[in-house]
Amino acid sequence: MLRFVRFLPVSLLAVSSAAFAQDPQGSGPIVAALSWLQGTLLGNVATAVAVMAVAAVGFMMLTGRLNWRFGATVIIGVFILFGSASIVAGIQGAAAGT
């Protein structure tokens, strides 16, 4: 298992960027569904809910009602959700060697 974990980053970098760019036949509905899901998760309502969640978690952390580790996990999760496009672009750029 440990050998696989050490080999995984190297194998991910070896994958060409052309593999990410291919769109197999019949994937149109899947791509459309994922695009809809992305629009829903990153839309105006989701942004407002995330802002209220971060405010509520921050207030609970400051008043001592919530563990700091759990609060930080929620806040980091929101950053990952809204920064996912940039994260994926960075990984694909690293895989392409640019």
N, C-alpha and C positions, 0 to 999 in steps of 0.2 A: 504494500500500500504506500509506503513512504517513497519508494522509487517512482511510483506513478505521480505522486504529488510534486516531486521535483521535476519530472519530465513534462508536466502539464503546461507550464508557461512557455517552454521552448516549443512544444507542439502547437500551441495557439499562435505563436509568432510565425510558424512555418506555413500556416494556411494562407493561401494567396488572397488578395483582395477581390479577385475575380469571382471567387466562390461566394462572397457576400453580395455581389452585384447581380447574380443570376436570379431569374424569376421563373421557376419551373411552371410547366403547363398546368392549368387547373388551379393555380394559387390565387387567381383574381378575387374570388369571394373571401378568402382568408385574409389577403392583404387589405381588402376593403373593411372587413370586420375589425382588424387590428388598428387601422387608421381611425375608425369610428371610436374605438376604445381609447386610443391616444387622445383624440379630440375631447372626449368626455372627461378623461382624467386630468387633462391640462387646461380645461375650459375655465370660464369665468366663475361658475359655481364652485368648482373644485378649488380654485385659487382662494375664493372667499372662505371656504370651509377650512382650508389649510392655514390661512392667516388666523382665523378664530381658534383653531386647535393649538397653534404655536403660542398664541397669547394666553390661552387657558392653561396650557402646560407650564409656561413660564411663570404665571401667577401662582400656580400650585407649588412649583418648585421654590419660589421665593418665600411662600408662607409656610413651608415645611410639610405640606400635605402629600408630597410626591417625592419619591426617591430621585436623586439627581441623575443616576445612571439611566433609569427608565425615561426620564424627561429628555436627556440627551439623545437617547435612541429614537424617540419620536421626532425630534428636531432634525436629526441626521437623515431619518427616513424621508422627511418632506424635502430636504435638499436633494436626495438621490432621485426622488420622484420627478421633481421639476428640472433637475439637471441631467436626466437620463439621455437626452439627445446629445448633449455635449460629451458625456462620458462615452457613449457608443462611438461618436465621431473620433474621439481621442484614441480609442482602442483600435478602430479601423485604420487610423492614420499610422499607428505604431506597427500594425500588422503589414501595412503596405510599405513601410520603411521610409515614410516621408516625415 
